[in-house]
């Protein structure tokens, strides 16, 4: 649920999502990772990302969007891949 209509008190449904949790050391990167799949419209992705980042701030937890190539870099740094696989 999120305030998709810019009313933070709203409990309207923003989207239905698939949330996958990958636990270290058995993830691609070797770290704990949460992957979120939402529908592909720019509006949904933008609103969902904003709400997720806001929720991370409210809860005081580290939430951010991954950088391009970050998962491959982290997997390499953690010995999960070698240069021939990148």
C-alpha positions as a printed NumPy array, in Angstrom:
array([[  0.   ,   0.   ,   0.   ],
       [  1.165,   3.522,  -0.654],
       [ -0.063,   7.051,  -1.008],
       [ -0.043,   6.973,  -4.798],
       [ -2.346,   9.99 ,  -4.914],
       [  0.198,  12.085,  -2.936],
       [ -1.883,  11.743,   0.217],
       [  0.503,  10.072,   2.674],
       [ -2.475,   8.988,   4.775],
       [ -4.02 ,   7.146,   1.841],
       [ -4.118,   3.355,   1.96 ],
       [ -4.812,   2.909,  -1.75 ],
       [ -3.163,  -0.001,  -3.529],
       [ -0.224,   1.135,  -5.632],
       [  0.526,  -2.206,  -7.3  ],
       [  0.885,  -5.896,  -6.596],
       [  4.515,  -6.981,  -6.419],
       [  6.619, -10.09 ,  -6.197],
       [  9.263,  -9.813,  -3.472],
       [ 12.119, -12.301,  -3.421],
       [ 14.597, -12.67 ,  -0.572],
       [ 18.014, -14.171,  -1.24 ],
       [ 19.974, -15.132,   1.857],
       [ 23.779, -15.046,   2.035],
       [ 25.875, -16.906,   1.185],
       [ 23.57 , -18.644,  -1.302],
       [ 22.696, -15.563,  -3.361],
       [ 24.223, -14.401,  -6.661],
       [ 26.308, -11.782,  -4.848],
       [ 27.012, -13.82 ,  -1.728],
       [ 25.147, -11.193,   0.318],
       [ 21.621, -10.79 ,   1.669],
       [ 19.51 ,  -9.293,  -1.12 ],
       [ 15.852,  -8.408,  -1.613],
       [ 14.566,  -8.197,  -5.177],
       [ 11.239,  -6.516,  -5.944],
       [  9.296,  -7.047,  -9.173],
       [  6.516,  -4.594, -10.027],
       [  4.639,  -3.94 , -13.242],
       [  6.683,  -2.087, -15.842],
       [  4.984,   1.273, -16.268],
       [  7.175,   4.274, -15.517],
       [  4.522,   5.723, -13.213],
       [  4.298,   2.58 , -11.076],
       [  8.074,   2.138, -10.896],
       [  8.633,   5.803, -10.005],
       [  5.947,   5.869,  -7.314],
       [  6.962,   2.492,  -5.881],
       [ 10.644,   3.503,  -5.729],
       [  9.781,   6.787,  -3.99 ],
       [  7.621,   5.023,  -1.424],
       [ 10.219,   2.318,  -0.773],
       [ 12.978,   4.909,  -0.253],
       [ 10.698,   6.928,   2.044],
       [  9.868,   3.805,   4.056],
       [ 13.587,   3.024,   4.391],
       [ 14.186,   6.49 ,   5.833],
       [ 11.262,   6.186,   8.243],
       [ 12.462,   2.787,   9.484],
       [ 16.126,   3.827,   9.517],
       [ 17.237,   0.985,   7.255],
       [ 19.501,   1.083,   4.217],
       [ 17.286,   1.062,   1.143],
       [ 18.502,   2.242,  -2.238],
       [ 18.325,   1.423,  -5.915],
       [ 21.228,  -0.701,  -7.176],
       [ 23.706,   0.889,  -9.555],
       [ 24.198,  -0.519, -13.057],
       [ 26.45 ,  -3.573, -12.885],
       [ 26.465,  -3.54 ,  -9.093],
       [ 25.332,  -7.148,  -8.648],
       [ 28.035,  -8.454, -10.994],
       [ 30.665,  -6.286,  -9.271],
       [ 29.617,  -7.483,  -5.824],
       [ 29.563, -11.11 ,  -6.987],
       [ 33.104, -10.679,  -8.364],
       [ 34.329,  -8.961,  -5.172],
       [ 32.838, -11.758,  -3.067],
       [ 34.464, -14.503,  -5.143],
       [ 31.175, -15.683,  -6.667],
       [ 32.319, -14.926, -10.249],
       [ 35.64 , -14.604, -12.03 ],
       [ 36.609, -12.261, -14.858],
       [ 35.687, -14.811, -17.544],
       [ 32.063, -14.759, -16.342],
       [ 31.595, -10.986, -16.349]])
